[in-house]
């Protein structure tokens, strides 16, 4: 098997980026659920969560 120089590093960086996207998505879902539980409609809650409110 031929090893491509820098491939492992690039692959690990890609995995890290995908993991961060997944964590952010989960955090947004959790925050939206918290806001809707407080009586805020879903669309408003989504915008607020994306803005960090």
N, C-alpha and C positions, 0 to 999 in steps of 0.2 A: 504494500500500500504506500502510495506517495503522500507525503505530508506537505500541504500547501502552507507556506510561511505566512503567519499571521491569521490563519483561518480560525484556529481555536479561540484566539482573542476576540476576533470579530463575532464569532458564534456566541461566545459568552456575553458579549456586550448586547447582542440582539436578544438573548434570553433575559438579561437584566431589564432591558427596555420593555419587553412584553410583560414581565412580572410587575413592573411599576404601573403599567397601564391597567392591569388586572386589579391591583390593589386600589388604584384611584377610582376605578369603576365601582368596586365594592364599597368604598367609603362614601361615594356619591349616593349609591342605593340606600345605604344605612341612614345617611343624613336626610334623604327624601322621605324615608319611612318615619323618621323622628318628627319631621315637620308636618307631614300629613296627619300623624297621630295628634298633633297639637291643634288640628282643625284648619290647616292651610291646604288649599286645593293643590292637586298633584303638579300641575303645570307651573304654578307660582313656586312651589317647593323645589322643583327641579332647577329653576332659574336661581333661586336663593342659594341652593347647595353648590351650584357651579360657580357662583360669585363668592362663596365662602361665608355666607351669612348664616 
